[in-house]
Structure formats: C-alpha cells, structure tokens
Amino acid sequence: MEGNSAATLAEGERVEQSFNKCNIDVAGGDVVHGDKIITYVYHVQSTAVGTSKYQDSQKDISRLETELRKTPLSVSKWTLLLELKNLKGSADLYTSLLLAECGVFLNHGKEDGLEELQTLRKLCRDSPLQDVECLAKSLDEREQPLAAVIMYSISGKLRSNGTSDEVIRRITEHVIAIRRVTKHLEEDSTLWVIVLQYALRHMRDLLSTFKDLAGARSVKTVNEAMCLANIASLQGESDDTFSANETCQKGLALLTERLGENVHKYKCYSWLLNNLGTAFLHSGEYTKAIEYFKKSIRATETAVDYEDEESRRGDRERASHNFVKAQKKQR
C-alpha cells in the first residue's frame, strides 16, 4: 500500500510538471490538451490519500483560475472552464461568470437558450447583492469589459431595499457603469462589436424597468434622460448615427415636456445636447452640430446637479472640443 502511495505521489509530481508547462502555454494562448492534463492531475490528487501535498486542491484551482484570466476568450478556454467547474464539484459565482462570458462571446453576443447565462443569473439571485455588485466593480476595475457588462446587467435587475427613487437611481448607475466599461475596448475588434451590441441591448432593457416603478416625477424623468444620453453615446460610438439622433431627440423631448424651464438645472440636458451635436457632426450636418455644441456648453454652466466642479469642467471641455472640431469641418 505504501509503495502504491509513493508511486502515485511520484506520478502526481510528473503530471504536475506537465500541468505547469500547460499553464505557461495557456498564458500564450496555446491550450492544446490542457483539459486532459488538468483532469489527470486531479485524478492523481484524489487517489493520493494520506499526502498533504495532494489532498487540498484549492491551490491548483486558484492557479488555474489565475491562468484562465490571462487566456483569450476561445473554445479552448471554454473547455478549461468546464473542467474547472467539474473539479470544484459545484457552480460557484466566478466560474459560472467565466463560462457565461465565453458562451456569450462564442455565440457572437446572442444569449437565447444559453444555459451558462441562466445558471449565472440564478446564482446571482441566490447570492448577497453586495457580493454580486462587488464582483461587477472588480471586473470593471480590471478592465474585463464583457464580464463586467454581463454582471452589471444582471445586478441592475436584482431586487434591492429602498424607496422607488433609490431603486431608479441604482438602475441608472448600472446603465452609466455599462457605458463606462465599453470605453476600455479596442475599437473594431471582435470583442468590441460583441460587447457594444450586448451592452446596448441590456442598457435598453434596464431602462425599460422604469415603467414599473413609481418614484417622484422629476427623479424618474432625469434618470430616464441620463440613461437615454448614455445609450445615445454608445449608439454613436457604434456608428449608428440615426439611432443616436433619435434617442437624443427622445430624451430632450422627455425633459422639456416634463420639466419645462427647469430642464437647464440638470446635467443630462447638456449630455443629450452634446450627443445630438455629435450625431449631426458624424452625419456631416456641421451647422446643426455647432448649434447643439453651443447649447451644451451653456447647459453645463446652468446645471446644479454636478457632484463637483471637475465633472462640470470635464463636460464643458468635451463639448468645447467637439465645437471646435465641427467648426474646422465646416470650413
């Protein structure tokens, strides 16, 4: 028995060396046969009873998770993730997220019938809201755009305590967060196209939840306009100028109809004006673009809901930069 245990341990060490090599290859994007090596390593670990080195697999699971973060989204990564899920013996939140991320990517942004995404949503519903939101923010900070967008879109729909106004503001924060995440992307890449489409779909989906919420009229109006401004910004970035124009017009009409002269008190008014100017700039309508950039600059001065002067200055400089660009194009 002792001999068998020693032989198993020696075999485990040999396979672990192969596993280490596999990790190096994984980091370089080459994961050929990686799933077989991992399966074998864990088979050896499970049979090496009485040896502290192989009893606890958490270290190797952690190492595999680290390598998976470096691995490009691909069929190979999907295979490794499935193996990791089996090794853990349960679908934990982080592994399920990685599986959903790969699934969405390999399915070109479509999610219909994607079992991994359904599993992730159920896990998120069963997990503390704070854990779900912390994971979303962590992915955002680490600039993992698709995973972050998936988590923000899910966490934005989870029930939370608070008044209707607080829930409305929380949904808006998630829409803004999704827009922020998309700025990490390298333009014209496959990931860029997939994330933009996925983000737009779920930003609109989050916005649609407003209709079922009561909330103060002004709070609901301003937050809806903020969401529309962020959606229009992303539509413009994806070269859908027509939709961006339409979304801005909708937001401006909403603000004017419900708030009247008070529309100038809110920064979202400036955002919509700037985004509409950008839509006209991209469509070659430079005179209209200049007009809306001027209005946007003025609106940054009258808004009273900026968190600080730096934010106000940032919006003003953005609109001013676009104004100069439109003037140069017009000449």
N, C-alpha and C positions, 0 to 999 in steps of 0.2 A: 504494500500500500504506500509505504514511504517512498519507494522507487518511482511508483506511478506519479505521486505528487511532485517529486523532483523533476521528472520528465515533463510533466505538464507545465511546471513553472519555467523550465528551460524553453519549451515550445512557446510559452506565452511571451518570454523575452524576445525570442526570434521574431515572432509576429509583430510585437510592439515596435521593433526596429523598422519593419515594413510599414507599419502604421505611421511612424514618424516621417518616413520618406513620403508616404501618401500625403501627409499634411503639407509638406513642402511643395509637392506637386499641385495640391489643391490651391495653395496661395497663388500659384502661377496660372491657374485656370485649367490644369490638366488633372481630371479626376477619374481617369480610366481605372476600372476595377476597385475604386476606393470603397464602394459599398461592400464588396466581398471581403476586403481586408478588415473592415470595421466589424462585420458580422463574425469573422473568425476570432478577432481579438476578444470580443465579448463572450463568445462561446468558451474560450480558454479561461477567461476570468471566472465565469460561472462554475467551471469544473475544478478550479484551483482552490478547493475548500481548505481552510486552515492557513492560508498565506495572506498576511495583511496587505501585501502589495496588490493582490488582485481581487480581494473581497470588495473593496469600495470602488465602484466605477465612476463616482461623481467627478473625480479629477479628469478622467478621459472624456466624459460627457462635456465638461466645461471646455476642454481643449478643442473638441470637435466643434462646439458652438462658436468658439473664437475663430477657427478656420473658416467656418461657414460664412461669417461676417465678411471675410475677405474674398469669398468666391463669387464671381459674377452670376447673375440670375441665368439659369440654364437648366436643361433636362438633367444634367449630371448633378446639379445642386439639389434638384427635386428628389432624385434618388437617394442622396445622402440624408436629406431631411426625413424622408420616410423611414430610413433605417434608424435615425436618431429617435424618432417618435416611438418606434417599436422597442428600442433599447431602454427607453425611460419607462416603458410599460404604461404610460398614460399620456394624454394630450395636454401638456402644460401650455400656458398662455403664449410664451415666447416662441416655442417650437411651432405651435399652431399658426402664429402670425407669419413665421418664415414660410411655412407651407402655403398659406393663403397668398402671400406676396408672390411666390414663384408661380402659383396657379394663375393669378391674375395676369402676370407678365406673359406666361406661356400661352395664355388664352387671349392675348392681344387686348387686354383691358376688359374683356367681357366676363361677367360673373354669373350668368344664368346657369343654375344647376351645379355650381362649383361647391362641392361638398366641404372642402377645406375652409372656405369662407363662412359657410353656415356653422361649422364647428367652432370657428373663432368667435363668431357673434354670440353663440350660446355661452362660451367660456367667459366672454366679456360681461354678459348679463349676470352670470353667476359669481363674478369677481367683484371685489370692492371697487367702487367708481374711482377712488383715488389711485388705485394701482393701475387701472386702465389709462387714466389721464397722464400719470407719471411716465408710463411706457411710451405714450404718444409724444410727449415732450422730449423724452430722451432720444427717440429716433429722429425727431426734428433737429435737435442739437447736434446729433452725429451725422446729419445730412444724408439720411436714408429716406429719400423722398416718397417712394411708392409705399413702403411700410408705414411711414408717418401719415400719409394721406388716408390709408386704409384705417388706421387706428383713430385718427381724428374724426373720420366719417362715422365710425361706429360709436365712439364715446359721445359724440354730439347728440346722438339719439337716445342715449341711456337716461333713464329717469333720475332726476336729482331733486333733493329737497329745496324748497324756496318758493317765493312768490312767482306768479306768471312773468312779471317783469324781469326777475332774476334768471328765469329759465330762458327767456328771449335773449337776454344779453349773453348768456352762456353759449347759446347756439351761434350767435353772431361771432363770438370769439373763436369758435371752431371753424367757421367759414373763413375768417381772416387768417387763421393759422394754416389752413389748407392752401390758401393763396400764397402765403409766405413760403411754405415748403417748396412750391413749384419753382421758386426763384433759385433753388440750388441746382437746377438741372442744366445739363449741357444741351443747348439748342440743336434741333434736328437729329438727335439720336433716337433710336427706337424707344428707349425708356422715356424720353421727353414726350413723344407722341402719346404713349400709353398713359403716362401719369396725367397729362393735360386732359385727355378725354375722361379718364376716371375721376379726376378732381372736379371737372365741370359738372359731371353727372351728379356727384354727391353734394356739391355746393348747392345746386338747384334743389336737390332732394331735401337738404336741411332747411332751405328757405321755405319749402312747401309746408313744413311743420308749423309755421307761424299761424296759419289759418285756423288751427285748432286751439290756439292759445288766446286767452282773454287779454290781459295786460292793458296798461294805460295807452291811450290812443297815440300820444306823442312818442312814447318809448317804442311801441310796435312799429310806427312809421319810420322813425330814424334808424332803427336796427334793420328793418327791411331794406331801406335805402342803402345802408352800409353793405349789406350782403349783395345787392344788385351792383354796387360800384365795384366790388371785388370780382364778381362774376364777369362783368364787362371788361375789367382789366385783363383777366385771363383769356377771354374770348379774343381780345385784341392781340394778345401775345401769340395766340394760335392762328393768327391771320384771318380770323372770321370777323372782318370789319363790319359787315352788315349786321350780324347778331350783336356785336359790341355797341353799335349805334342804337339799335332797337332797345337793348337793355338799359342804356343810359337815359334814353328818352322816357322809358317807363318809370325809372327811378325819379327823374326830375318832375314828371307829371304827378307822381305819387306825393312827393314833398310839397309841391305847390298847391295841390288840391287840399291836402290835409292840414298843412301848416301855414299857408298863406305867406304873409310878410315875415313870419318868424323863421322861414327857411334859411335865411342868412346866418342864423345862430349856430348852424351845425356844420361840422367839417365834412360830412358826407356829401353836402351840396357842392363843395369845392372838388371833392373826388370825382363826382359824376361829371361836372363841367370839364375837368381836365381829361377824363377818359373819353368824353364825347369829342373834345378837341383832337385827341389822339386818333380817334376813328376817322375824323374828317382829314387829318393830316395824311393818314395811310391811304385814303381814297383819293388823294390829290386835290381836295377842296380846301385850299390853303386860306382863303379869306374867312371861311367859316371857322377853320381851325384857330386862326388868330383871335377871332371874336370870342370863342369859348375859353381859350387860354387866358385872355384878359379878365374874363369874368371869374375864372378860377382863382387867379391871383388876388383879385379883390375879395373873393369869398374867404380866403384864408385869413384875411385881416378882420373880418366881422364875426367869424365863428367863435363861440365862447366855450366850446366843449373840448378843446385841446388839453391833453394831460399836462403838457409843458411847452415852453416856447421853442424848444428844439424840434419838436414834432411839427409845430406850426411852420417854422423856418424850412424844414425839410419839404413840406408840401408846397410852400411858396417857391422854393428853388426849383423844384421839379416842374411846376407849371411855367416858371420863367424860362427854364431851359427849353421846354417844348415850344414856347412862344418864339424864342429866337430861332429855333430850328425851322418853324413854319415861315417866319419872315424870310429866311435865306432861301427856302424852297420857292417862295413866291417871286423872288427877283429874277 
